[in-house]
Amino acid sequence: MKNLFIWTSILVFFACNNSKSQSYKIPLEEIEEMFSKMEANGVYTDTTLLWGYFFTADKKDHFDQITKELKNQNFEFVEIFQADDKSYWLHLERKEIHNPKSLFELDKVLYHVAKKYEVTYDGFDVGNINKGQPIPRNTYVVPEEFKTNDYLNDNFPYLLVLNTAFDSFLHKSEFCYFAKITTACVSKDAATMLPTNEELNDLDQFEHTIENYLKESNIQCYYVFRDTHKGIRNFYIVTNDTTGTTTALNNIKNSKKLREFDFAIATDENWDLYHNFRKKIHDK
């Protein structure tokens, strides 16, 4: 492939392997997974995008015929190029809206064309209709890019987990209220005071329940980071609604339906809490 693209904010590329037998075709499940990843990164998949399609062969003899046939279906010719392995590639494109099913059905057509002209259909890429520009995306959607670190603090393990995707979050000034939720951990090891495996599962469920309750209460919020140290778990959720978050957390706390916890909400317009925590992750 001339330019092998993986997921970026600009373009995503998806290809089958280069077997000329066409024995492998991109399954619907893998296309669905690709769309899910795009949506998780805030990409508006239901809008018009620039989709590119690629054919490859040892010779370029039939590329003109393929281009002519697909031009009748509004495909536009981009280029023919030769890769380092001396194989030839035909790149066509079309501006259109796709969902996993429609792209899967189009692939069937292109595999048939490839078979007809004894070449290989090798997949697709997608980008902005304005070439060179990032794919339009919802900047309020934050992908999950969790990183971890651990080290000794006061002779006890200090475990950190942080979503580094917030490095590029564009709405920090709006989401400047950090809710710190604190709960004690069950530990059977006095030397480490780390949670048991069962307790780790309970803590994860507790965090998910808190986060989901806030969202079900129509509170915009994001899970940002957490630390575990000396029998205490702290996790931080950032929101743009300090009043609603306070009310919701008090409701959960007073219901006594979950494990005991305390919370405090701090205003942090510069995201110093995040940046200080980020340095600990970076120092790994």
C-alpha positions in Angstrom: 0.0 0.0 0.0 1.4 3.4 -0.9 0.3 5.0 2.4 -0.7 2.6 5.2 -3.0 4.4 7.5 -4.3 3.4 10.9 -6.7 5.4 13.0 -5.9 9.1 13.3 -8.1 12.1 13.6 -7.7 12.6 9.9 -8.2 9.3 8.2 -8.8 5.6 8.9 -7.7 2.8 6.6 -9.0 -0.7 6.5 -7.6 -3.4 4.2 -7.7 -7.1 3.7 -4.4 -8.9 3.3 -2.6 -8.8 0.0 -3.4 -12.3 -1.1 -4.2 -12.3 -4.8 -6.5 -15.2 -4.3 -9.1 -12.9 -2.6 -9.6 -15.8 -0.1 -10.0 -13.3 2.7 -12.7 -10.7 2.6 -13.4 -8.0 5.2 -16.2 -9.5 7.4 -19.2 -7.4 8.4 -18.2 -7.8 12.1 -14.8 -6.1 11.5 -16.5 -3.2 9.6 -18.9 -2.8 12.5 -16.0 -2.7 14.9 -14.3 0.0 12.8 -17.5 2.1 12.8 -17.7 1.6 16.6 -14.2 2.9 17.1 -14.8 5.9 14.8 -18.0 6.8 16.8 -16.1 6.3 20.1 -13.7 8.9 18.8 -16.6 11.3 18.1 -16.6 10.9 14.3 -20.0 11.8 12.7 -20.3 8.5 10.7 -23.7 9.5 9.4 -22.4 12.4 7.4 -20.9 12.6 3.9 -17.2 11.6 3.9 -14.6 10.9 1.3 -14.3 7.1 0.9 -11.3 5.7 -1.0 -11.1 2.3 -2.6 -8.0 0.3 -3.6 -7.2 -2.4 -6.1 -3.8 -4.0 -6.6 -2.2 -6.3 -9.1 1.2 -7.3 -10.5 0.3 -5.5 -13.7 -1.8 -2.4 -14.3 -3.3 -3.7 -17.6 -6.9 -3.8 -16.4 -6.9 -0.6 -14.3 -8.3 1.5 -17.1 -11.2 -0.9 -17.6 -12.0 -1.0 -13.8 -11.9 2.8 -13.7 -14.2 3.1 -16.7 -16.7 0.6 -15.3 -16.8 2.2 -11.8 -17.0 5.7 -13.3 -20.5 4.8 -14.3 -21.2 4.4 -10.6 -19.8 7.9 -9.8 -16.4 6.7 -8.6 -13.6 9.2 -9.4 -10.1 8.3 -10.4 -7.4 9.4 -8.0 -4.1 7.7 -9.1 -2.2 4.7 -10.2 1.0 4.1 -8.3 3.7 1.5 -7.9 4.6 0.3 -4.4 8.1 -0.7 -3.2 7.4 -4.4 -3.9 6.7 -3.4 -7.5 3.0 -4.1 -7.3 0.6 -1.7 -8.9 -2.3 0.1 -7.1 -5.4 1.8 -8.4 -7.0 4.4 -6.1 -10.6 5.5 -6.7 -12.9 7.5 -4.4 -16.5 8.6 -3.9 -18.2 11.1 -1.6 -20.9 9.3 0.2 -22.5 8.3 3.5 -22.0 4.8 4.8 -23.0 2.5 7.6 -21.5 -0.9 8.3 -24.1 -2.7 6.2 -23.9 -0.4 3.2 -20.1 -0.5 3.1 -20.2 -4.3 3.4 -22.6 -4.5 0.5 -20.4 -2.2 -1.6 -17.4 -4.3 -0.8 -19.2 -7.3 -2.3 -19.6 -5.3 -5.6 -15.9 -4.3 -5.6 -14.7 -7.9 -4.9 -16.8 -9.0 -7.9 -15.2 -6.3 -10.1 -11.8 -7.4 -8.9 -12.5 -11.0 -9.7 -13.8 -10.1 -13.1 -10.5 -8.3 -14.0 -8.3 -10.8 -12.1 -6.9 -8.2 -9.7 -7.3 -7.8 -5.9 -9.6 -5.5 -4.1 -7.7 -4.5 -1.0 -10.0 -2.3 1.1 -10.9 1.3 1.8 -10.0 4.4 3.6 -12.1 7.4 4.7 -11.4 11.0 5.3 -12.8 14.5 5.2 -14.4 15.6 1.9 -12.0 18.5 2.2 -8.7 16.8 1.6 -6.1 17.5 4.2 -8.6 18.4 6.9 -9.5 16.3 9.9 -12.6 14.2 9.8 -15.4 16.2 11.5 -16.0 14.9 15.0 -17.8 15.7 18.2 -15.1 17.2 20.3 -17.2 16.5 23.5 -16.7 12.8 22.9 -13.6 11.6 24.7 -12.1 8.2 23.6 -10.6 5.9 26.2 -6.8 6.0 26.3 -6.1 4.8 29.8 -2.5 4.6 31.0 -1.2 3.4 34.3 1.7 3.8 36.7 2.7 2.3 40.0 5.4 3.0 42.5 6.0 3.0 46.3 4.8 5.9 48.3 5.4 5.8 52.1 6.5 2.2 51.5 3.1 1.2 50.2 2.2 0.6 46.5 0.6 3.6 44.8 -1.5 2.7 41.8 -2.6 5.3 39.2 -4.9 5.1 36.2 -5.6 8.1 33.9 -7.3 8.7 30.6 -4.7 10.6 28.7 -7.2 11.4 25.9 -8.0 14.5 28.0 -4.6 15.9 26.8 -6.4 17.2 23.7 -9.9 17.8 25.3 -11.0 21.2 24.0 -13.6 22.0 26.7 -11.5 22.2 29.9 -12.7 25.6 30.8 -16.3 24.5 30.7 -15.7 21.2 32.6 -13.8 22.6 35.5 -15.5 21.0 38.5 -13.7 17.9 39.8 -15.6 15.5 42.0 -13.3 13.4 44.1 -15.1 10.2 45.4 -13.3 8.4 48.2 -14.0 4.9 49.6 -12.1 2.5 51.7 -10.8 -0.8 50.2 -11.0 -4.3 51.6 -7.5 -5.7 51.8 -6.1 -8.9 53.3 -2.4 -7.9 52.9 -1.2 -5.6 55.6 2.1 -5.2 53.8 0.6 -3.7 50.7 -2.9 -2.7 51.7 -4.0 -3.4 48.1 -7.6 -4.5 47.4 -8.3 -8.2 46.9 -9.3 -9.4 43.5 -12.9 -9.5 44.5 -12.7 -6.0 45.9 -11.2 -4.7 42.7 -14.3 -6.0 40.8 -16.6 -4.4 43.4 -14.7 -1.1 43.2 -15.0 -1.1 39.4 -18.7 -1.7 39.7 -19.0 1.0 42.2 -17.3 3.5 40.0 -19.5 2.5 37.0 -22.6 2.9 39.1 -21.7 6.4 40.2 -20.8 7.5 36.7 -24.0 6.0 35.2 -26.2 7.5 37.9 -24.8 11.0 37.1 -25.4 10.5 33.4 -28.9 9.2 34.0 -29.5 12.3 36.1 -28.7 14.3 32.9 -25.4 15.5 34.3 -22.6 15.8 31.7 -19.5 14.2 33.2 -16.3 12.3 32.4 -14.3 9.7 34.4 -10.8 11.2 34.4 -8.4 9.3 36.7 -8.0 7.4 40.0 -5.5 6.3 42.5 -5.3 3.5 45.1 -3.0 3.8 48.1 -2.9 2.5 51.7 -6.4 1.0 51.6 -8.1 4.0 50.0 -9.5 4.4 46.4 -10.0 7.9 45.0 -11.5 8.5 41.6 -12.2 11.7 39.9 -15.1 12.7 37.7 -15.1 16.1 36.0 -18.4 17.9 35.2 -19.8 21.3 34.1 -22.6 21.1 36.7 -21.4 21.4 40.3 -24.9 21.9 41.7 -26.4 18.9 40.0 -23.4 16.7 40.8 -23.6 17.6 44.5 -27.3 16.8 44.7 -26.9 13.5 42.8 -23.9 12.3 44.9 -25.7 13.3 48.1 -28.7 11.3 46.9 -26.6 8.2 46.3 -24.7 8.6 49.6 -27.9 9.0 51.6 -29.7 6.1 50.0 -27.1 3.8 51.5 -27.6 1.4 48.5 -23.9 1.5 47.7 -20.8 1.1 49.7 -19.9 4.0 52.0 -18.0 6.9 50.4 -17.2 10.6 50.8 -16.9 13.2 48.1 -15.7 16.7 47.6 -16.0 19.0 44.6 -13.3 21.4 43.7 -13.2 24.1 41.0 -10.1 23.7 38.9 -10.2 26.0 35.9 -6.6 25.3 34.9 -7.0 21.5 35.3 -4.0 21.5 37.7 -5.3 18.3 39.3 -5.1 16.6 35.9 -1.8 18.0 34.9 -0.2 17.0 38.2 -1.5 13.5 37.9 -0.5 13.4 34.3 3.2 14.1 35.3 3.1 11.0 37.5 1.9 8.9 34.5 4.5 10.5 32.3 7.3 9.8 34.7 6.8 6.0 34.3 
